[in-house]
Amino acid sequence: MLFFRNCGLDPEAHAALGARWGELEYHPFLANRNDQPVTVRFEKNHDTAGFENVWHSDVSWRAVPSLGSLLRAVEVPAAGGDTLWADMAAAYDCLPDDVKQRIDGLEAVHDWIDTFGALMSDEERTSTRQNFPASIHPVVRTHPETGRKMLYVNGIFTTELVGLPADEGDRLLEYLCRQADYPEYQCRWTWQAGDLAIWDNRATRHYATSDYHPQRRVMERITVIGDRPF
């Protein structure tokens, strides 16, 4: 995690900074700036409350998920709207040895169908599925730079553990997803307008607190395409 107070970036400089890490991602399901399609805009107000208040890593449903993201605060509420991140390498390190042995070599299905697909018609889901099939990733992925092992499941996009009976897999998946709940693994940022947060999406999950409605909160995110989990 990197945090910068009042960094003063405009949308063009924001995108240019992200591009220093690699190719920028276009998100097919979220609202993007018309003048800059790689910028996702999260705009909440009296009519639209936040819904990102669950621990997750972004676009894990892609065959090649993101490396990281740069989130910029455009407008913040008078109170509330913090974002939290959880360290999934620390979460893995602190698992009991028997759980580590149990999940060694396990794979999980990651899919967008129950989230972004929930508001689509059957025809839209079928059409979109052709371009974005479900992906299978290791439950424990290895960081390509540091070599650390990290939990790589989340409550939004991970739908099942491959090769386990549904009841057993669901219980284990819930247990693994709950590892982000421990404050010992977390950091929390209280936003001011102009702030920038940069994070490694491979090694963390994040949670946007939705405690500010009906106040207005506007954030913009640039995401860098990453690497295939292993």
ChimeraX commands (.cxc) that place a marker at each C-alpha (Angstrom):
marker #1 position 0.00,0.00,0.00 radius 0.5
marker #1 position 1.07,3.53,-0.81 radius 0.5
marker #1 position -0.92,6.59,0.27 radius 0.5
marker #1 position -0.49,10.19,-0.87 radius 0.5
marker #1 position -2.29,13.18,0.61 radius 0.5
marker #1 position -3.63,15.80,-1.80 radius 0.5
marker #1 position -1.44,14.66,-4.67 radius 0.5
marker #1 position -3.10,17.08,-7.10 radius 0.5
marker #1 position -3.45,14.68,-10.03 radius 0.5
marker #1 position -5.90,15.46,-12.81 radius 0.5
marker #1 position -7.45,12.54,-14.77 radius 0.5
marker #1 position -4.73,12.60,-17.43 radius 0.5
marker #1 position -1.87,12.58,-14.93 radius 0.5
marker #1 position -3.67,9.85,-12.96 radius 0.5
marker #1 position -3.77,7.60,-16.03 radius 0.5
marker #1 position -0.20,8.44,-16.99 radius 0.5
marker #1 position 1.02,7.46,-13.52 radius 0.5
marker #1 position -0.79,4.13,-13.75 radius 0.5
marker #1 position 0.70,3.46,-17.17 radius 0.5
marker #1 position 4.19,3.54,-15.64 radius 0.5
marker #1 position 3.41,0.10,-14.18 radius 0.5
marker #1 position 2.05,-1.43,-17.38 radius 0.5
marker #1 position -0.92,-1.64,-19.73 radius 0.5
marker #1 position -4.11,-0.13,-18.34 radius 0.5
marker #1 position -7.32,-2.13,-18.06 radius 0.5
marker #1 position -10.72,-1.29,-19.47 radius 0.5
marker #1 position -13.49,-2.55,-17.19 radius 0.5
marker #1 position -16.48,-3.87,-19.18 radius 0.5
marker #1 position -19.04,-3.72,-16.35 radius 0.5
marker #1 position -18.38,-0.46,-14.48 radius 0.5
marker #1 position -19.00,3.17,-15.40 radius 0.5
marker #1 position -16.04,4.76,-17.18 radius 0.5
marker #1 position -15.22,8.37,-17.97 radius 0.5
marker #1 position -16.39,9.16,-21.50 radius 0.5
marker #1 position -13.18,11.06,-22.22 radius 0.5
marker #1 position -10.95,8.35,-20.72 radius 0.5
marker #1 position -12.34,4.80,-20.92 radius 0.5
marker #1 position -9.60,3.28,-18.72 radius 0.5
marker #1 position -10.81,5.37,-15.77 radius 0.5
marker #1 position -13.56,3.77,-13.67 radius 0.5
marker #1 position -15.71,6.36,-11.91 radius 0.5
marker #1 position -17.50,5.51,-8.66 radius 0.5
marker #1 position -20.10,8.20,-8.02 radius 0.5
marker #1 position -22.38,7.79,-4.99 radius 0.5
marker #1 position -25.05,10.21,-3.84 radius 0.5
marker #1 position -28.56,10.41,-2.41 radius 0.5
marker #1 position -29.88,8.13,-5.16 radius 0.5
marker #1 position -26.98,5.66,-5.32 radius 0.5
marker #1 position -25.56,4.06,-2.20 radius 0.5
marker #1 position -22.26,2.19,-2.08 radius 0.5
marker #1 position -22.25,-1.57,-2.57 radius 0.5
marker #1 position -18.52,-2.37,-2.51 radius 0.5
marker #1 position -18.60,-3.01,1.24 radius 0.5
marker #1 position -17.39,-6.60,1.09 radius 0.5
marker #1 position -13.82,-7.90,1.08 radius 0.5
marker #1 position -12.66,-8.54,-2.46 radius 0.5
marker #1 position -9.84,-8.28,-4.96 radius 0.5
marker #1 position -10.67,-6.69,-8.28 radius 0.5
marker #1 position -11.42,-8.61,-11.50 radius 0.5
marker #1 position -10.25,-11.98,-10.19 radius 0.5
marker #1 position -12.72,-13.40,-12.73 radius 0.5
marker #1 position -10.31,-12.50,-15.51 radius 0.5
marker #1 position -7.86,-15.10,-16.79 radius 0.5
marker #1 position -5.20,-12.43,-16.17 radius 0.5
marker #1 position -6.36,-10.37,-13.17 radius 0.5
marker #1 position -5.01,-6.93,-12.36 radius 0.5
marker #1 position -1.58,-6.18,-10.95 radius 0.5
marker #1 position -2.79,-3.22,-8.95 radius 0.5
marker #1 position -4.93,-0.11,-8.84 radius 0.5
marker #1 position -4.59,3.62,-8.25 radius 0.5
marker #1 position -7.67,5.10,-6.55 radius 0.5
marker #1 position -8.09,8.90,-6.44 radius 0.5
marker #1 position -10.56,10.80,-4.25 radius 0.5
marker #1 position -12.41,13.42,-6.29 radius 0.5
marker #1 position -15.10,14.33,-3.75 radius 0.5
marker #1 position -15.50,12.94,-0.24 radius 0.5
marker #1 position -18.32,13.02,2.33 radius 0.5
marker #1 position -18.02,15.04,5.54 radius 0.5
marker #1 position -17.69,11.78,7.44 radius 0.5
marker #1 position -17.41,8.11,6.50 radius 0.5
marker #1 position -16.36,6.45,3.28 radius 0.5
marker #1 position -13.06,4.98,4.51 radius 0.5
marker #1 position -11.41,2.16,2.57 radius 0.5
marker #1 position -9.70,-0.81,4.23 radius 0.5
marker #1 position -7.13,-3.24,2.86 radius 0.5
marker #1 position -6.14,-6.66,4.20 radius 0.5
marker #1 position -2.77,-8.33,3.66 radius 0.5
marker #1 position -3.40,-11.78,2.22 radius 0.5
marker #1 position 0.20,-12.89,2.58 radius 0.5
marker #1 position -0.02,-12.30,6.33 radius 0.5
marker #1 position -3.38,-14.09,6.34 radius 0.5
marker #1 position -1.81,-17.14,4.69 radius 0.5
marker #1 position 1.21,-17.09,7.01 radius 0.5
marker #1 position -1.06,-17.25,10.06 radius 0.5
marker #1 position -3.21,-20.14,8.89 radius 0.5
marker #1 position -2.92,-23.38,10.91 radius 0.5
marker #1 position -0.53,-25.87,9.33 radius 0.5
marker #1 position -3.31,-28.40,8.71 radius 0.5
marker #1 position -5.27,-25.80,6.71 radius 0.5
marker #1 position -2.19,-24.91,4.67 radius 0.5
marker #1 position -1.75,-28.59,3.83 radius 0.5
marker #1 position -5.42,-28.90,2.95 radius 0.5
marker #1 position -5.41,-26.01,0.49 radius 0.5
marker #1 position -2.01,-26.73,-1.06 radius 0.5
marker #1 position -2.66,-27.28,-4.76 radius 0.5
marker #1 position -6.39,-26.45,-4.55 radius 0.5
marker #1 position -7.96,-24.34,-7.29 radius 0.5
marker #1 position -11.03,-22.12,-7.25 radius 0.5
marker #1 position -13.52,-20.84,-9.81 radius 0.5
marker #1 position -13.79,-17.04,-10.14 radius 0.5
marker #1 position -16.81,-15.63,-11.96 radius 0.5
marker #1 position -18.65,-12.34,-12.52 radius 0.5
marker #1 position -22.03,-13.97,-13.21 radius 0.5
marker #1 position -23.52,-13.59,-9.70 radius 0.5
marker #1 position -22.44,-9.97,-9.32 radius 0.5
marker #1 position -22.31,-7.97,-12.54 radius 0.5
marker #1 position -24.53,-10.55,-14.23 radius 0.5
marker #1 position -27.29,-10.26,-11.64 radius 0.5
marker #1 position -28.92,-7.32,-13.41 radius 0.5
marker #1 position -28.51,-8.73,-16.92 radius 0.5
marker #1 position -31.10,-10.60,-18.91 radius 0.5
marker #1 position -30.47,-14.23,-19.80 radius 0.5
marker #1 position -29.58,-13.15,-23.33 radius 0.5
marker #1 position -27.10,-10.55,-22.08 radius 0.5
marker #1 position -25.41,-13.03,-19.77 radius 0.5
marker #1 position -25.09,-15.59,-22.54 radius 0.5
marker #1 position -23.65,-13.04,-24.94 radius 0.5
marker #1 position -21.23,-11.60,-22.37 radius 0.5
marker #1 position -20.11,-15.07,-21.28 radius 0.5
marker #1 position -18.56,-15.60,-24.70 radius 0.5
marker #1 position -16.05,-12.84,-24.00 radius 0.5
marker #1 position -15.63,-13.38,-20.27 radius 0.5
marker #1 position -15.74,-17.05,-19.26 radius 0.5
marker #1 position -15.18,-18.07,-15.65 radius 0.5
marker #1 position -11.54,-18.47,-14.65 radius 0.5
marker #1 position -9.78,-21.00,-12.45 radius 0.5
marker #1 position -6.96,-19.79,-10.19 radius 0.5
marker #1 position -4.93,-21.35,-7.38 radius 0.5
marker #1 position -6.36,-20.82,-3.90 radius 0.5
marker #1 position -2.82,-19.99,-2.78 radius 0.5
marker #1 position -1.00,-17.93,-5.37 radius 0.5
marker #1 position 2.69,-16.99,-5.37 radius 0.5
marker #1 position 3.75,-13.37,-5.68 radius 0.5
marker #1 position 5.87,-13.13,-8.85 radius 0.5
marker #1 position 8.29,-10.59,-7.35 radius 0.5
marker #1 position 8.63,-11.62,-3.71 radius 0.5
marker #1 position 7.84,-15.33,-3.90 radius 0.5
marker #1 position 5.47,-15.06,-0.91 radius 0.5
marker #1 position 2.39,-17.25,-0.78 radius 0.5
marker #1 position -0.96,-15.45,-0.55 radius 0.5
marker #1 position -4.60,-16.43,-0.18 radius 0.5
marker #1 position -6.35,-15.71,-3.45 radius 0.5
marker #1 position -10.10,-16.11,-2.91 radius 0.5
marker #1 position -12.75,-13.50,-2.20 radius 0.5
marker #1 position -16.42,-13.33,-1.30 radius 0.5
marker #1 position -17.59,-11.53,-4.44 radius 0.5
marker #1 position -16.09,-13.47,-7.30 radius 0.5
marker #1 position -14.91,-16.86,-5.97 radius 0.5
marker #1 position -17.82,-19.24,-6.48 radius 0.5
marker #1 position -16.48,-22.72,-5.71 radius 0.5
marker #1 position -13.44,-24.81,-4.87 radius 0.5
marker #1 position -12.57,-27.25,-7.62 radius 0.5
marker #1 position -12.82,-30.96,-6.81 radius 0.5
marker #1 position -14.54,-30.67,-3.42 radius 0.5
marker #1 position -18.16,-31.60,-2.64 radius 0.5
marker #1 position -20.31,-28.46,-2.58 radius 0.5
marker #1 position -21.02,-28.48,1.17 radius 0.5
marker #1 position -17.39,-29.11,2.12 radius 0.5
marker #1 position -16.11,-26.60,-0.42 radius 0.5
marker #1 position -18.54,-23.89,0.67 radius 0.5
marker #1 position -17.50,-24.24,4.32 radius 0.5
marker #1 position -13.82,-24.08,3.49 radius 0.5
marker #1 position -14.29,-21.15,1.10 radius 0.5
marker #1 position -16.21,-19.20,3.73 radius 0.5
marker #1 position -13.44,-19.85,6.25 radius 0.5
marker #1 position -10.76,-18.66,3.83 radius 0.5
marker #1 position -12.71,-15.56,2.83 radius 0.5
marker #1 position -13.16,-14.61,6.50 radius 0.5
marker #1 position -9.39,-14.39,7.02 radius 0.5
marker #1 position -9.57,-10.79,5.80 radius 0.5
marker #1 position -11.75,-9.92,8.81 radius 0.5
marker #1 position -8.84,-9.86,11.27 radius 0.5
marker #1 position -7.76,-6.30,12.19 radius 0.5
marker #1 position -4.18,-7.54,12.59 radius 0.5
marker #1 position -3.93,-7.86,8.80 radius 0.5
marker #1 position -5.65,-4.57,7.95 radius 0.5
marker #1 position -4.95,-0.93,7.32 radius 0.5
marker #1 position -7.60,1.79,6.98 radius 0.5
marker #1 position -7.51,5.08,5.08 radius 0.5
marker #1 position -9.71,8.10,5.79 radius 0.5
marker #1 position -9.97,10.00,2.54 radius 0.5
marker #1 position -9.50,13.68,1.82 radius 0.5
marker #1 position -10.20,15.19,-1.58 radius 0.5
marker #1 position -7.16,14.80,-3.83 radius 0.5
marker #1 position -5.76,11.74,-2.02 radius 0.5
marker #1 position -4.33,8.81,-3.95 radius 0.5
marker #1 position -4.01,5.18,-2.84 radius 0.5
marker #1 position -1.98,2.62,-4.77 radius 0.5
marker #1 position -2.17,-1.08,-3.97 radius 0.5
marker #1 position -1.03,-4.49,-5.11 radius 0.5
marker #1 position -4.24,-6.27,-6.08 radius 0.5
marker #1 position -2.50,-9.65,-6.08 radius 0.5
marker #1 position -1.55,-9.47,-2.41 radius 0.5
marker #1 position -4.51,-7.66,-0.84 radius 0.5
marker #1 position -8.27,-7.54,-0.57 radius 0.5
marker #1 position -10.08,-4.27,0.02 radius 0.5
marker #1 position -13.37,-3.08,1.49 radius 0.5
marker #1 position -15.10,0.28,0.85 radius 0.5
marker #1 position -17.20,1.25,3.86 radius 0.5
marker #1 position -20.70,2.31,2.84 radius 0.5
marker #1 position -21.53,4.44,5.89 radius 0.5
marker #1 position -22.00,7.89,4.32 radius 0.5
marker #1 position -25.31,7.72,2.45 radius 0.5
marker #1 position -26.95,10.07,1.41 radius 0.5
marker #1 position -23.75,12.13,1.21 radius 0.5
marker #1 position -21.88,12.38,-2.07 radius 0.5
marker #1 position -18.64,10.44,-2.67 radius 0.5
marker #1 position -16.80,10.39,-6.01 radius 0.5
marker #1 position -13.72,8.25,-6.65 radius 0.5
marker #1 position -11.81,7.42,-9.83 radius 0.5
marker #1 position -9.72,4.31,-10.35 radius 0.5
marker #1 position -7.00,3.34,-12.79 radius 0.5
marker #1 position -6.16,-0.38,-12.92 radius 0.5
marker #1 position -3.01,-2.01,-14.34 radius 0.5
marker #1 position -3.26,-5.39,-16.10 radius 0.5
marker #1 position -1.26,-8.01,-14.22 radius 0.5
marker #1 position -0.12,-11.60,-14.64 radius 0.5
marker #1 position -1.65,-15.05,-14.62 radius 0.5
marker #1 position -1.78,-16.43,-11.05 radius 0.5
marker #1 position 0.43,-19.41,-10.24 radius 0.5
marker link #1:1,2 radius 0.2
marker link #1:2,3 radius 0.2
marker link #1:3,4 radius 0.2
marker link #1:4,5 radius 0.2
marker link #1:5,6 radius 0.2
marker link #1:6,7 radius 0.2
marker link #1:7,8 radius 0.2
marker link #1:8,9 radius 0.2
marker link #1:9,10 radius 0.2
marker link #1:10,11 radius 0.2
marker link #1:11,12 radius 0.2
marker link #1:12,13 radius 0.2
marker link #1:13,14 radius 0.2
marker link #1:14,15 radius 0.2
marker link #1:15,16 radius 0.2
marker link #1:16,17 radius 0.2
marker link #1:17,18 radius 0.2
marker link #1:18,19 radius 0.2
marker link #1:19,20 radius 0.2
marker link #1:20,21 radius 0.2
marker link #1:21,22 radius 0.2
marker link #1:22,23 radius 0.2
marker link #1:23,24 radius 0.2
marker link #1:24,25 radius 0.2
marker link #1:25,26 radius 0.2
marker link #1:26,27 radius 0.2
marker link #1:27,28 radius 0.2
marker link #1:28,29 radius 0.2
marker link #1:29,30 radius 0.2
marker link #1:30,31 radius 0.2
marker link #1:31,32 radius 0.2
marker link #1:32,33 radius 0.2
marker link #1:33,34 radius 0.2
marker link #1:34,35 radius 0.2
marker link #1:35,36 radius 0.2
marker link #1:36,37 radius 0.2
marker link #1:37,38 radius 0.2
marker link #1:38,39 radius 0.2
marker link #1:39,40 radius 0.2
marker link #1:40,41 radius 0.2
marker link #1:41,42 radius 0.2
marker link #1:42,43 radius 0.2
marker link #1:43,44 radius 0.2
marker link #1:44,45 radius 0.2
marker link #1:45,46 radius 0.2
marker link #1:46,47 radius 0.2
marker link #1:47,48 radius 0.2
marker link #1:48,49 radius 0.2
marker link #1:49,50 radius 0.2
marker link #1:50,51 radius 0.2
marker link #1:51,52 radius 0.2
marker link #1:52,53 radius 0.2
marker link #1:53,54 radius 0.2
marker link #1:54,55 radius 0.2
marker link #1:55,56 radius 0.2
marker link #1:56,57 radius 0.2
marker link #1:57,58 radius 0.2
marker link #1:58,59 radius 0.2
marker link #1:59,60 radius 0.2
marker link #1:60,61 radius 0.2
marker link #1:61,62 radius 0.2
marker link #1:62,63 radius 0.2
marker link #1:63,64 radius 0.2
marker link #1:64,65 radius 0.2
marker link #1:65,66 radius 0.2
marker link #1:66,67 radius 0.2
marker link #1:67,68 radius 0.2
marker link #1:68,69 radius 0.2
marker link #1:69,70 radius 0.2
marker link #1:70,71 radius 0.2
marker link #1:71,72 radius 0.2
marker link #1:72,73 radius 0.2
marker link #1:73,74 radius 0.2
marker link #1:74,75 radius 0.2
marker link #1:75,76 radius 0.2
marker link #1:76,77 radius 0.2
marker link #1:77,78 radius 0.2
marker link #1:78,79 radius 0.2
marker link #1:79,80 radius 0.2
marker link #1:80,81 radius 0.2
marker link #1:81,82 radius 0.2
marker link #1:82,83 radius 0.2
marker link #1:83,84 radius 0.2
marker link #1:84,85 radius 0.2
marker link #1:85,86 radius 0.2
marker link #1:86,87 radius 0.2
marker link #1:87,88 radius 0.2
marker link #1:88,89 radius 0.2
marker link #1:89,90 radius 0.2
marker link #1:90,91 radius 0.2
marker link #1:91,92 radius 0.2
marker link #1:92,93 radius 0.2
marker link #1:93,94 radius 0.2
marker link #1:94,95 radius 0.2
marker link #1:95,96 radius 0.2
marker link #1:96,97 radius 0.2
marker link #1:97,98 radius 0.2
marker link #1:98,99 radius 0.2
marker link #1:99,100 radius 0.2
marker link #1:100,101 radius 0.2
marker link #1:101,102 radius 0.2
marker link #1:102,103 radius 0.2
marker link #1:103,104 radius 0.2
marker link #1:104,105 radius 0.2
marker link #1:105,106 radius 0.2
marker link #1:106,107 radius 0.2
marker link #1:107,108 radius 0.2
marker link #1:108,109 radius 0.2
marker link #1:109,110 radius 0.2
marker link #1:110,111 radius 0.2
marker link #1:111,112 radius 0.2
marker link #1:112,113 radius 0.2
marker link #1:113,114 radius 0.2
marker link #1:114,115 radius 0.2
marker link #1:115,116 radius 0.2
marker link #1:116,117 radius 0.2
marker link #1:117,118 radius 0.2
marker link #1:118,119 radius 0.2
marker link #1:119,120 radius 0.2
marker link #1:120,121 radius 0.2
marker link #1:121,122 radius 0.2
marker link #1:122,123 radius 0.2
marker link #1:123,124 radius 0.2
marker link #1:124,125 radius 0.2
marker link #1:125,126 radius 0.2
marker link #1:126,127 radius 0.2
marker link #1:127,128 radius 0.2
marker link #1:128,129 radius 0.2
marker link #1:129,130 radius 0.2
marker link #1:130,131 radius 0.2
marker link #1:131,132 radius 0.2
marker link #1:132,133 radius 0.2
marker link #1:133,134 radius 0.2
marker link #1:134,135 radius 0.2
marker link #1:135,136 radius 0.2
marker link #1:136,137 radius 0.2
marker link #1:137,138 radius 0.2
marker link #1:138,139 radius 0.2
marker link #1:139,140 radius 0.2
marker link #1:140,141 radius 0.2
marker link #1:141,142 radius 0.2
marker link #1:142,143 radius 0.2
marker link #1:143,144 radius 0.2
marker link #1:144,145 radius 0.2
marker link #1:145,146 radius 0.2
marker link #1:146,147 radius 0.2
marker link #1:147,148 radius 0.2
marker link #1:148,149 radius 0.2
marker link #1:149,150 radius 0.2
marker link #1:150,151 radius 0.2
marker link #1:151,152 radius 0.2
marker link #1:152,153 radius 0.2
marker link #1:153,154 radius 0.2
marker link #1:154,155 radius 0.2
marker link #1:155,156 radius 0.2
marker link #1:156,157 radius 0.2
marker link #1:157,158 radius 0.2
marker link #1:158,159 radius 0.2
marker link #1:159,160 radius 0.2
marker link #1:160,161 radius 0.2
marker link #1:161,162 radius 0.2
marker link #1:162,163 radius 0.2
marker link #1:163,164 radius 0.2
marker link #1:164,165 radius 0.2
marker link #1:165,166 radius 0.2
marker link #1:166,167 radius 0.2
marker link #1:167,168 radius 0.2
marker link #1:168,169 radius 0.2
marker link #1:169,170 radius 0.2
marker link #1:170,171 radius 0.2
marker link #1:171,172 radius 0.2
marker link #1:172,173 radius 0.2
marker link #1:173,174 radius 0.2
marker link #1:174,175 radius 0.2
marker link #1:175,176 radius 0.2
marker link #1:176,177 radius 0.2
marker link #1:177,178 radius 0.2
marker link #1:178,179 radius 0.2
marker link #1:179,180 radius 0.2
marker link #1:180,181 radius 0.2
marker link #1:181,182 radius 0.2
marker link #1:182,183 radius 0.2
marker link #1:183,184 radius 0.2
marker link #1:184,185 radius 0.2
marker link #1:185,186 radius 0.2
marker link #1:186,187 radius 0.2
marker link #1:187,188 radius 0.2
marker link #1:188,189 radius 0.2
marker link #1:189,190 radius 0.2
marker link #1:190,191 radius 0.2
marker link #1:191,192 radius 0.2
marker link #1:192,193 radius 0.2
marker link #1:193,194 radius 0.2
marker link #1:194,195 radius 0.2
marker link #1:195,196 radius 0.2
marker link #1:196,197 radius 0.2
marker link #1:197,198 radius 0.2
marker link #1:198,199 radius 0.2
marker link #1:199,200 radius 0.2
marker link #1:200,201 radius 0.2
marker link #1:201,202 radius 0.2
marker link #1:202,203 radius 0.2
marker link #1:203,204 radius 0.2
marker link #1:204,205 radius 0.2
marker link #1:205,206 radius 0.2
marker link #1:206,207 radius 0.2
marker link #1:207,208 radius 0.2
marker link #1:208,209 radius 0.2
marker link #1:209,210 radius 0.2
marker link #1:210,211 radius 0.2
marker link #1:211,212 radius 0.2
marker link #1:212,213 radius 0.2
marker link #1:213,214 radius 0.2
marker link #1:214,215 radius 0.2
marker link #1:215,216 radius 0.2
marker link #1:216,217 radius 0.2
marker link #1:217,218 radius 0.2
marker link #1:218,219 radius 0.2
marker link #1:219,220 radius 0.2
marker link #1:220,221 radius 0.2
marker link #1:221,222 radius 0.2
marker link #1:222,223 radius 0.2
marker link #1:223,224 radius 0.2
marker link #1:224,225 radius 0.2
marker link #1:225,226 radius 0.2
marker link #1:226,227 radius 0.2
marker link #1:227,228 radius 0.2
marker link #1:228,229 radius 0.2
marker link #1:229,230 radius 0.2
view
